[in-house]
Amino acid sequence: MNPQSSDFSLSATELEQFRRDGYLGPFDLYEEEEMEQHLRRLRADLLDTDLAIYSSDNSASGTTNLANYDRHLDVDFLSEHITRPEIVDRVSSVLGPDTLCWRSEFFPKYPGDEGTDWHQADNFSNVAGSKHPQIVWPEDAGFGGTVTVWTAFTPATVETGCLQFIPGSHRTMNYDESKTMTYDPTAINRREKDGVRRGFFGYDYRQLQKDPEWRPDESAAVSQVMRQGQFVIFWSTLMHASHPHAGLSKQMRLGFAGRYLPTSVQVYPHSSALQEFGGSASLEKFGNVLVSGRDVYGHNRFVETSQRGYPFQVRSRVGAE
């Protein structure tokens, strides 16, 4: 856990821009050559899933997207990455001093891959088989979602499938996460929406629209181009998508997203397993990481940051059996 520092906290102007637009960045974190060196070392670690909490011994997920989740809990570089003060200070400027990281995900996009659907996420029940909210904000919070920190582990350009945002769209949810999406892996890379190949990892996000006739205003979209080693922060409730990978470059676009919350938010309060993307995985070894401040609520499980590694040292919820 990193001590709080004012070195990377958002200024009043930056905070106002983030509240207005729903995103901010990019910010520099690693030099390009530095990130490339980390990436070369990281490839071997990612292939070794023996210590991953959603490994083959703990999961029926096979080769689904669940294999990309929460590798910060077993890979040292990713554990350090999510606690970098350049990230944590900025996130805590938005969420407050007591902050946790509850999830991380890799987002690879290979040459020829479709773009990602326009989407928003409030409580993350949208692809959960149980339909239970994965995160629950206090009733008096007035809003939900999570702050996502998306880091470009490789260059992210329009041609390789960089992120797209619709500024200011985080204030209104256009999707109903209580609805059900049908998982169809055979549809990946085969759908075209408004002239663009788009999908959502085997789902069709349009199935969640409150108004089936509604379409996002793509004329207002901003393409978030980033050099290797930069990151951007945004609310998960912001309308976001990505371009297709045009295939002009043979390099995979690789993004790594860390998701952050104040400790007042409950994480997986109704779930003992993840059920997403056609697979499932036990949450037995899952724990949040306290990246800033302290936890005074006791309703979440945490990996003890002083003993990160294996065997897992997980502190249960207060009162839990």
Disulfide bonds with the S-S distance in Angstrom:
none
